[in-house]
């Protein structure tokens, strides 16, 4: 299904700074951005490319959420969680990148790529959440379990830098190469936050209220080092053997202290051990890989295997002393195959295995209580994930007839998959490993489980229709995924089959007019092994018409109309609306190097943002506010005299990272959302 990995609604009060560097989140953003690119050749042997990017983004968001939990044999109630939140944040980001490529001669070169970024994020949020048991028939009165109202403020600063150095040597013997690389990175995150919260639960139908007034400080630093050696030796006319050695070391330190407010002293002076964490971890890997590849005009293939030894260490002072030592030894095979039937027809098969270590936040046992009804904590006993990926891709094209076909089939299987164990308390507070879960609240802890897998398929066929001078494209896809999880200690498999079907008709009627008519539909099912009676399905469809018309020389009118339909969601979340955008542009100056454009976006004022997220313990629907009808004036000037500069400069980097989007005819995505969080 759509979504799946939605984070905690609380905003973050754990011992991890998280990825608070400008994310594409919901809400409405006002962005100011400046980017500079530099590209030059120093002498005859050194190419230099650099970029600087500045971004200031103010975001406001309002989110409504309705979550339905999977019942268990011990907790059979139809438990729901509803939440309304409002947040505002400001994010300031500075980023510098440099690429220096020096060629000593035709056989030796050195590549250096340093980068540096600095970010400041401040934010405030208000949250109202409630847990209740729905009536058995879905029509009667609900039974309140718990409610929470909280106010959250955060201020975060992050600094990160990295340097990549790569030496490459080609020998006189064709196919013999050697390379040595060294990468180093550093990050430093510091911040503080305040949490004011009032939580109510019901005991014998009588409300019991508790309050929190807390202040937290965080200091988190981390390094990453990696060195690699790579040697390739030709073997026969078309073959080669490659030997590679890698060593990587990643140490991290996190010190997060939470203090309760003491009314008699009028200050935050009481250390809360349960919500504090002093933690450090390190992850060391040594790996050697041997592979063989073969290549001729029609056939390319390679096989190899990597032997990886990894050591994961962690030491914890708060909330309780402890240390963890883990050693992993993995054999990771890989294989690639490509056969060229012709220049326009080929078949590719790729098999790859990999491992993934748990993150610092997943290992820490500190409790995140930013939303007291949605508690999260870590698990120091986590093991690394092992993943296997396989995909098959076939493509064929007949250029002289403008006909093409593409098909893809891929899948993955993960052992020791890092998922969650979700425990919720209904009726009475519950204590788990010293953590008190209020009535109507839940505690989520990461665990390792097997049998997580997914299969994806997609096919597209395109051919011209001479009668109306257009091109017809048809596509279809079928996906299936299984995600394990624990709900109150009981194993649940969340299975999500889905199917999609689409068609598009594009045409260049003349040199002045072209259009595209497209429709894509998707049907998804949610299947739970614990409670099959709660299985459901949802449907989405997007139909669009895009038109471009050159009215006169240098004047272009563009318009696109989108109809969007979402059904099968929870009550109040189904949507059926039309999004209409239009623009008028005029080329100016002698060589038409400039253009003035006027955009009218969401002319009908119906745009909306709906998302369904699926997890092993629940299914939820989320609605976020969005910028509706607005107008935009833009001016573009193409400075052609600079010649061919560096690709991937500052502006593109900003779009890739969500730092200040330019209008593209739809709603602008962009940064902020819930304030950073830690």
C-alpha positions in Angstrom: 0.0 0.0 0.0 0.9 3.6 0.1 3.2 4.9 2.8 4.1 2.6 5.5 7.0 4.1 7.4 5.4 7.1 9.1 7.3 8.4 12.1 6.0 9.2 15.6 3.5 12.0 15.8 5.2 13.3 19.0 7.8 15.2 17.2 10.7 13.5 18.9 12.0 13.4 22.4 14.4 10.5 22.2 18.1 10.5 22.4 18.6 10.9 18.6 18.8 14.1 16.7 17.3 12.4 13.7 17.4 13.6 10.1 16.1 17.1 10.8 17.9 18.5 7.8 15.2 19.9 5.5 12.9 17.0 4.7 9.9 17.1 2.3 7.1 17.1 4.8 3.5 18.2 4.7 2.0 21.6 5.2 2.6 25.0 3.6 6.2 26.3 3.2 7.5 29.8 2.5 11.0 29.4 1.1 13.9 31.8 0.4 16.8 30.2 -1.5 20.1 31.3 -3.1 22.4 29.1 -5.1 25.8 29.7 -6.7 27.6 27.3 -9.0 31.3 27.5 -10.1 32.9 25.4 -12.8 36.4 25.9 -14.3 39.5 24.2 -15.5 42.7 25.1 -13.6 45.6 24.7 -16.1 45.3 21.7 -18.4 44.9 18.9 -15.8 42.5 20.0 -13.1 38.7 20.3 -13.4 36.9 22.1 -10.6 33.2 22.3 -9.8 31.8 23.9 -6.7 28.4 25.0 -5.3 27.0 26.9 -2.4 23.4 26.8 -1.4 21.4 28.8 1.2 17.8 28.1 2.2 15.4 29.6 4.7 12.1 27.9 5.0 9.1 28.6 7.2 6.6 25.8 7.4 3.1 25.6 9.0 1.2 22.3 9.0 -2.1 21.0 10.3 -2.6 17.2 10.4 -5.5 15.0 11.2 -4.9 11.3 11.7 -7.1 8.2 12.4 -5.4 5.0 13.3 -7.0 1.5 13.6 -5.1 -1.1 15.6 -5.0 -4.8 14.9 -6.8 -6.6 17.7 -5.2 -9.7 19.4 -6.6 -12.6 21.3 -5.7 -10.9 24.6 -6.8 -7.5 23.4 -9.8 -8.1 21.2 -11.2 -4.6 21.3 -11.5 -2.4 18.2 -9.0 0.2 19.4 -8.7 3.5 17.5 -6.4 6.5 17.9 -7.3 10.0 16.6 -5.0 13.0 16.5 -5.0 16.6 15.5 -1.7 18.5 15.4 -0.6 21.9 14.4 3.1 22.9 14.0 5.3 25.7 12.8 9.0 25.6 12.1 11.8 27.6 10.7 14.8 25.9 9.0 18.0 27.6 7.9 20.4 25.6 5.9 23.9 26.4 4.4 25.6 23.8 2.2 28.9 23.9 0.4 30.2 21.2 -2.1 33.4 21.0 -4.1 34.7 18.5 -6.7 38.3 18.6 -7.8 39.5 16.1 -10.4 43.2 16.2 -11.2 44.8 14.1 -13.9 48.5 13.7 -13.4 48.8 12.1 -16.8 46.8 9.8 -19.0 47.1 6.9 -16.5 46.9 8.5 -13.0 44.2 10.7 -11.5 43.1 12.0 -8.1 39.5 13.0 -7.1 38.7 15.0 -4.0 35.1 15.8 -2.9 34.7 17.8 0.3 31.3 19.0 1.6 30.1 21.0 4.6 26.6 21.9 5.8 25.2 23.8 8.8 21.6 23.9 9.8 19.4 25.6 12.4 15.9 24.4 13.1 13.4 25.9 15.6 9.8 24.9 15.9 6.6 24.7 18.0 3.7 22.2 17.9 0.4 21.6 19.6 -1.1 18.1 19.7 -4.5 16.7 20.8 -4.7 12.9 20.7 -7.3 10.4 22.0 -7.6 6.7 22.2 -11.0 5.0 22.2 -12.8 1.7 21.6 -15.2 1.7 18.7 -18.7 0.2 19.1 -18.9 -3.4 17.8 -21.5 -2.4 15.1 -19.6 0.7 14.2 -22.7 2.8 14.9 -22.9 3.0 18.7 -21.1 5.1 21.2 -17.4 4.9 21.6 -15.6 4.1 24.9 -12.9 6.6 25.8 -9.6 5.1 26.9 -7.2 8.1 27.2 -6.5 11.6 25.9 -3.5 13.9 25.7 -2.9 17.5 25.0 0.7 18.7 24.7 2.8 21.6 23.7 6.3 21.1 22.3 9.1 23.5 21.5 12.5 22.6 20.0 15.7 24.3 18.9 18.3 22.3 17.1 21.6 23.0 15.4 23.4 20.5 13.2 26.9 20.6 11.6 28.2 18.0 9.2 31.2 17.6 7.0 32.8 15.0 4.8 35.7 14.4 2.6 36.1 11.8 -0.2 39.5 11.0 -1.7 40.0 8.6 -4.6 43.2 7.7 -6.4 42.9 5.9 -9.7 45.5 4.2 -11.9 45.3 2.6 -15.3 48.2 0.4 -16.4 49.6 -0.1 -19.9 47.9 -3.5 -20.1 44.3 -2.9 -21.1 41.9 -3.8 -18.3 44.4 -3.6 -15.5 43.4 -1.0 -12.9 44.0 0.0 -9.3 42.2 2.4 -7.1 42.5 3.5 -3.4 39.8 5.5 -1.6 39.4 7.1 1.7 36.3 8.8 3.1 35.8 10.6 6.4 32.7 12.3 7.8 31.7 14.1 11.0 28.4 15.3 12.4 27.6 17.3 15.5 24.0 17.8 16.6 23.0 20.0 19.6 19.6 21.1 20.8 17.1 21.5 23.6 13.3 21.2 23.9 10.4 21.8 26.3 7.4 19.6 26.7 4.1 20.5 28.5 1.6 17.7 28.5 -1.7 16.8 30.2 -2.8 13.1 29.9 -6.1 11.8 31.0 -7.2 8.2 31.4 -10.3 6.6 32.8 -10.5 4.3 35.8 -14.0 3.0 36.5 -15.3 5.7 34.1 -13.7 8.4 36.3 -11.0 10.6 34.7 -7.5 10.6 36.1 -5.2 13.4 34.9 -1.4 13.6 35.1 0.8 16.4 33.8 4.4 16.7 32.5 6.6 19.8 32.4 10.1 18.8 31.1 13.2 20.2 29.6 15.7 18.2 27.6 19.2 18.8 26.3 21.0 16.8 23.6 24.6 16.5 22.4 25.3 14.0 19.7 28.4 13.5 17.7 29.4 10.9 15.2 32.3 10.0 12.8 32.5 7.6 9.9 35.7 6.4 8.3 36.1 4.2 5.3 39.1 2.9 3.3 39.0 0.8 0.2 41.5 -0.9 -2.2 40.4 -2.2 -5.6 42.5 -4.1 -8.2 41.3 -5.4 -11.6 43.3 -7.9 -13.7 42.3 -8.9 -17.2 41.8 -12.6 -17.7 41.6 -13.9 -21.3 40.3 -11.8 -24.1 36.9 -10.8 -22.6 37.3 -11.5 -18.9 38.6 -9.8 -15.8 39.1 -10.6 -12.1 38.4 -8.0 -9.5 39.7 -8.0 -5.9 38.5 -5.5 -3.4 39.1 -4.8 0.3 37.0 -2.4 2.5 37.3 -1.3 6.1 34.7 1.0 7.7 34.4 2.3 11.3 31.5 4.4 12.6 31.6 5.6 16.3 28.7 7.6 17.7 28.1 9.3 21.1 24.8 10.6 22.4 24.2 12.5 25.7 20.6 13.4 26.3 19.4 14.6 29.8 15.8 15.3 30.7 14.8 17.3 33.7 11.5 17.6 35.4 10.2 21.0 36.6 10.3 21.4 40.4 7.6 23.9 41.5 9.2 24.7 44.8 12.5 25.7 43.1 10.8 27.1 40.0 13.4 25.4 37.7 14.1 22.2 35.9 16.4 20.6 38.4 15.3 17.0 38.9 17.0 14.6 36.5 14.6 12.0 35.0 16.7 8.8 34.6 14.1 7.0 32.6 14.0 9.7 30.0 17.7 10.4 29.9 20.3 8.5 27.9 24.1 8.5 27.8 25.0 6.1 25.1 27.9 5.4 22.7 28.2 2.8 20.0 30.6 1.7 17.3 30.3 -0.4 14.2 33.4 -1.9 12.5 33.3 -3.8 9.3 36.1 -5.6 7.3 35.2 -7.1 4.0 37.0 -8.7 1.1 35.4 -9.4 -2.3 36.4 -11.5 -5.2 34.5 -11.3 -8.5 34.9 -12.3 -12.2 33.2 -10.5 -15.1 32.9 -11.4 -18.8 32.0 -9.0 -21.6 31.6 -9.1 -25.3 29.2 -7.4 -27.8 26.2 -9.5 -26.9 26.8 -10.8 -23.5 28.0 -9.3 -20.2 27.9 -11.2 -16.9 29.7 -11.2 -13.5 29.7 -13.3 -10.4 31.3 -12.5 -7.0 31.2 -13.0 -3.3 32.0 -10.7 -0.4 33.1 -12.0 3.0 32.1 -9.5 5.6 33.1 -9.5 9.3 31.3 -6.9 11.5 31.4 -5.9 15.1 28.7 -3.9 16.9 29.5 -2.5 20.3 27.3 -0.3 22.5 27.7 1.1 26.1 24.8 2.7 28.0 24.8 4.7 31.2 21.2 5.8 31.3 18.4 4.8 31.7 20.2 1.7 33.1 23.8 0.7 32.8 24.6 -2.0 30.2 26.8 -3.0 27.3 26.3 -5.0 24.1 28.8 -6.8 22.0 27.7 -8.4 18.7 29.9 -10.1 16.0 28.5 -10.9 12.6 30.1 -13.0 9.8 28.3 -12.9 6.4 29.0 -14.3 2.9 27.3 -11.9 0.5 27.1 -13.3 -3.1 26.2 -11.1 -6.1 25.6 -11.8 -9.8 24.8 -9.7 -12.9 23.7 -10.8 -16.3 22.9 -8.8 -19.5 22.2 -10.1 -22.9 21.8 -7.8 -25.9 19.6 -9.4 -28.5 20.2 -6.2 -30.6 21.0 -2.6 -30.0 17.4 -1.9 -29.0 16.6 -5.2 -27.2 18.2 -6.5 -24.0 17.6 -8.6 -20.9 19.1 -7.8 -17.5 19.2 -9.9 -14.4 20.7 -8.6 -11.1 21.1 -10.4 -7.8 22.6 -8.7 -4.8 22.9 -9.3 -1.0 23.6 -6.7 1.7 23.5 -6.1 5.5 22.1 -3.2 7.5 23.1 -2.4 11.1 20.6 -0.9 13.5 20.8 2.8 14.1 21.8 4.6 17.3 18.2 5.5 18.1 17.0 1.9 17.5 19.6 0.7 20.1 19.0 3.2 22.8 16.5 2.2 25.6 15.6 5.8 26.3 11.8 6.5 26.2 10.5 9.1 23.7 7.5 10.6 25.5 6.8 13.7 23.4 3.3 12.2 23.0 2.6 10.3 26.2 0.0 8.2 24.4 2.5 7.2 21.8 5.7 6.1 23.6 8.7 4.7 21.8 12.0 3.2 23.0 14.9 1.3 21.6 16.3 -2.2 21.9 20.1 -2.8 22.6 19.7 -6.5 21.6 18.9 -5.8 17.9 20.9 -7.7 15.3 21.8 -6.5 11.8 19.4 -7.1 8.9 20.4 -9.3 5.9 18.8 -8.5 2.6 18.6 -10.3 -0.7 17.5 -8.5 -3.9 16.7 -10.0 -7.3 15.4 -8.1 -10.3 14.8 -9.0 -14.0 14.4 -6.3 -16.6 13.5 -6.6 -20.3 13.3 -3.8 -22.8 12.7 -3.6 -26.5 12.4 -0.7 -28.9 11.7 -0.2 -32.6 12.8 3.4 -33.2 11.7 3.5 -36.9 8.1 2.7 -35.7 8.3 4.6 -32.4 7.3 1.4 -30.6 8.7 0.2 -27.3 8.1 -2.3 -24.6 9.5 -2.5 -21.0 8.9 -5.1 -18.3 10.3 -5.3 -14.8 10.1 -8.0 -12.1 11.8 -7.7 -8.8 11.7 -8.9 -5.2 13.5 -8.8 -1.9 13.7 -10.9 1.2 15.0 -9.7 4.6 16.2 -11.9 7.5 16.3 -10.3 11.0 14.1 -7.5 9.7 13.9 -4.6 12.1 10.2 -4.1 12.8 8.2 -3.1 15.9 6.6 -4.7 18.9 3.5 -2.6 19.8 2.0 -2.9 23.2 -1.1 -0.8 24.2 -2.9 -0.4 27.5 -6.7 -0.4 27.4 -8.6 0.3 30.6 -5.7 0.4 33.0 -2.1 1.6 33.0 0.4 -1.0 32.1 4.1 -1.3 33.2 6.5 -3.0 30.8 10.2 -3.3 31.7 9.8 -0.4 34.1 8.0 1.8 31.5 4.5 2.9 32.5 2.1 3.0 29.6 -1.0 5.1 30.5 -4.4 3.7 29.8 -5.2 4.3 26.2 -1.5 4.6 25.4 1.0 2.5 23.5 4.6 1.5 23.6 6.6 0.7 20.5 9.9 -1.1 20.6 12.0 -2.4 17.6 12.6 -6.1 17.3 14.1 -8.5 14.8 11.7 -10.8 12.9 12.0 -13.0 9.8 9.9 -13.4 6.7 9.7 -9.9 5.4 9.5 -9.9 1.7 8.1 -8.0 -1.3 7.6 -8.6 -5.0 7.1 -5.9 -7.6 6.2 -6.1 -11.3 5.6 -3.4 -13.9 5.2 -3.4 -17.7 4.7 -0.6 -20.2 3.9 -0.7 -24.0 3.9 2.3 -26.3 3.1 2.7 -30.0 2.0 5.4 -32.3 -1.6 5.9 -33.6 -1.2 7.4 -37.0 -4.8 8.3 -37.4 -4.7 11.1 -34.8 -1.0 11.7 -34.9 -0.5 10.6 -31.3 1.3 8.0 -29.2 -0.6 5.5 -27.0 1.1 4.1 -23.8 -0.4 1.3 -21.7 1.0 0.2 -18.3 0.2 -2.3 -15.6 1.7 -3.4 -12.3 1.2 -6.0 -9.6 2.9 -5.8 -6.2 2.8 -7.9 -3.0 4.5 -7.3 0.3 4.5 -9.1 3.7 5.7 -7.3 6.8 5.9 -9.0 10.2 5.3 -7.3 13.5 4.4 -8.1 17.1 1.2 -6.8 18.6 1.1 -7.3 22.3 3.6 -10.1 21.8 1.5 -11.9 19.2 3.0 -12.3 15.7 1.0 -10.5 12.9 1.8 -10.6 9.2 0.6 -7.6 7.3 0.1 -8.5 3.7 -0.6 -5.8 1.1 -1.3 -7.0 -2.5 -1.9 -4.2 -5.0 -2.6 -3.8 -8.7 -2.4 -0.8 -11.0 -3.5 0.0 -14.5 -2.8 3.1 -16.6 -3.0 4.5 -20.1 -1.9 7.8 -21.7 -2.4 9.4 -25.1 0.0 12.1 -26.1 0.0 14.0 -29.3 1.7 16.7 -31.3 -1.3 17.8 -33.4 0.8 20.6 -34.9 3.9 22.6 -34.1 1.7 24.9 -32.0 -0.5 22.4 -30.1 0.2 19.3 -28.1 -1.7 17.5 -25.4 -1.5 14.5 -23.0 -4.5 12.6 -21.7 -3.7 10.0 -19.0 -5.4 7.9 -16.3 -3.9 5.7 -13.6 -5.8 3.5 -11.2 -4.6 1.5 -8.2 -6.4 -1.0 -6.0 -4.8 -2.1 -2.8 -5.8 -4.7 -0.2 -4.7 -5.0 3.5 -4.6 -8.5 5.0 -3.8 -9.2 8.6 -3.1 -12.7 9.8 -4.2 -12.0 13.4 -7.7 -10.6 12.6 -8.8 -11.4 9.1 -12.2 -9.9 9.7 -10.5 -6.4 9.7 -9.1 -6.9 6.2 -9.9 -3.9 3.9 -9.1 -2.4 0.6 -8.8 1.1 -0.9 -8.8 2.5 -4.4 -7.1 5.6 -5.9 -7.4 7.1 -9.4 -5.8 10.0 -11.1 -7.0 11.2 -14.5 -5.3 14.2 -16.1 -5.4 16.3 -19.3 -2.4 18.5 -20.1 -2.5 21.0 -23.0 0.2 23.3 -24.4 -0.7 25.9 -27.1 1.7 28.4 -28.7 -0.8 31.2 -29.3 1.6 33.5 -31.1 5.3 33.8 -31.6 6.9 33.6 -28.1 3.6 33.3 -26.3 2.6 29.9 -24.8 -0.6 28.9 -22.9 -0.4 25.8 -20.8 -3.1 24.1 -18.7 -3.6 20.8 -16.9 -6.7 19.4 -15.2 -6.4 16.5 -12.7 -9.3 14.5 -11.3 -8.3 12.6 -8.1 -10.3 10.0 -6.3 -9.6 8.1 -3.1 -12.1 5.6 -1.7 -12.1 2.8 0.9 -10.4 5.0 3.6 -11.8 5.7 7.0 -14.9 8.0 7.3 -14.1 11.6 6.5 -10.9 10.8 4.6 -12.3 9.7 1.2 -11.7 12.3 -1.4 -13.0 13.3 -4.9 -11.8 16.5 -6.3 -10.5 18.4 -9.4 -7.1 20.2 -9.5 -6.8 22.8 -12.3 -3.6 24.7 -13.1 -2.8 27.1 -15.9 0.1 29.3 -17.0 0.8 31.9 -19.6 4.4 32.6 -20.8 6.0 35.2 -23.0 9.6 34.9 -24.5 11.4 38.2 -24.5 14.7 39.8 -25.7 16.3 39.4 -29.2 17.4 35.8 -28.8 14.4 34.9 -26.6 16.8 34.3 -23.7 14.3 35.6 -21.2 10.8 34.4 -20.3 8.0 35.9 -18.1 5.4 33.4 -16.9 2.2 33.8 -14.9 1.0 30.7 -13.0 -2.5 30.1 -11.6 -2.4 27.0 -9.4 -5.5 25.1 -8.1 -7.9 27.5 -9.7 -10.9 25.6 -8.2 -9.5 25.6 -4.7 -10.0 21.9 -4.2 -6.5 20.5 -3.7 -6.1 18.1 -0.8 -3.4 15.8 0.7 -4.5 12.3 1.8 -2.1 9.4 2.7 -2.7 5.8 3.9 0.0 4.3 6.0 0.2 0.6 6.7 2.2 -1.1 9.5 2.1 -4.5 11.1 0.2 -3.2 14.2 -2.2 -0.7 12.5 -3.6 1.0 9.5 -3.9 4.8 9.5 -5.2 7.6 7.3 -3.6 11.0 7.4 -4.8 14.3 6.0 -2.5 17.4 5.9 -3.2 21.0 5.1 -2.0 22.1 1.7 -1.6 25.4 -0.2 -4.7 25.8 -2.4 -5.5 28.5 -4.9 -2.6 30.9 -5.5 -0.9 32.9 -8.3 2.8 33.2 -9.2 4.9 35.4 -11.4 8.3 34.2 -12.5 11.1 35.5 -14.7 13.8 33.3 -16.2 16.9 34.4 -18.1 19.3 32.0 -19.8 22.9 33.2 -19.7 24.3 31.2 -22.6 27.6 33.0 -22.8 28.9 30.9 -19.9 29.0 27.8 -22.1 28.5 24.3 -20.7 28.9 24.6 -16.9 28.7 22.1 -14.2 25.7 19.9 -14.0 24.1 19.2 -10.6 24.7 22.7 -9.2 23.3 24.3 -6.2 19.8 24.8 -7.4 19.3 21.2 -8.4 20.8 20.0 -5.2 18.3 22.1 -3.4 15.4 20.5 -5.2 16.8 17.0 -4.6 16.9 17.7 -0.9 13.6 19.5 -0.6 15.3 22.9 0.1 13.2 25.3 -1.9 11.1 24.0 -4.6 10.2 25.8 -7.8 6.7 25.6 -9.1 5.9 22.6 -11.3 2.2 23.1 -12.0 1.0 21.3 -8.8 1.2 22.0 -5.1 4.7 22.8 -3.9 6.2 20.2 -1.7 8.5 21.3 1.0 10.3 21.4 4.2 9.3 21.8 7.8 6.4 19.8 9.1 6.8 18.9 12.8 9.8 20.7 14.3 12.8 18.6 13.8 12.6 16.6 17.0 15.1 14.8 19.0 
